[in-house]
Amino acid sequence: MRSVLIGLAFALMPAIAPAADAGDPCDGASTPEINACFAGKLEAAEAQMQRYLRAAVLRHQDSGDPGIALGMESSQEAFEAYRDIACRAVYYRWRDGTIRGLHELTCRIALTDQRTHVIWAQWLTYPDGTSPTLPEPTKTE
């Protein structure tokens, strides 16, 4: 009976395991290779976020209201502090495993992608249907 359950568990693993994209460059053979790949993804996510933030600041810098730029700057600083704390907690949760770095990186990527979308929605779109300043950001892959 035990061997049947073990066999069933192995048969079901592909169905319950996260789906990997065919040819995903982060399907490395070692933890350092995977971590390096996801660090590159984080760099790409941060570059996209900075691009959207710069566009938002430029769009609103001539508004005559310095509070807008100050609010954007302050909210970005608060976001970065939040992301650091939240993702360090994720790392701490997995601290005893080699997967801890990957979990922290995926946390940082996900939160950075969310922040970029918020910047786009709040600062780069128009309520009247005018095309946004930049296209809707894509999730980092």
Steps between C-alpha positions, in 0.01 A plus 500: 500500500780740592675447167173569317461831685860599426452413133178703491675794662775496238244466222313808626808717553499651150135592547557685826847641433522856364502497124834599353505679169671302229844643453488715815854633537466475878469122494864477604670192624616656826367731765761771424407491129130530578560780750717687249229471238230629735730784608509599134121489490490727806734745324265504201197556725673786681610659173143490373372650828755783483406571138133531594581710807716740295221535245250572777722765657560664162130502421412673826805719567349799324172480689597792720434286808824383667293272724447259211873440447557483875218248534641284221847511652373423850278217384790346307722513808221342707450229238871413497507478880186282499638272229828457690323409824240273340749309288754466781220337699447255213873427497490445875209259467709285264834570674585134551465403134698567187181638345498803732671727247259404224199568722636842594574586138155393379346710780700804388411444135128462573484811720703702250266397219200600714656837581568566133138429419385738775726776365357442153137494617527801733733728310524401134141435397219747431144479628353609165631205299800683352781256430730461801842661499659153492339164422374284783807340657566132452579256776861397523561154360 
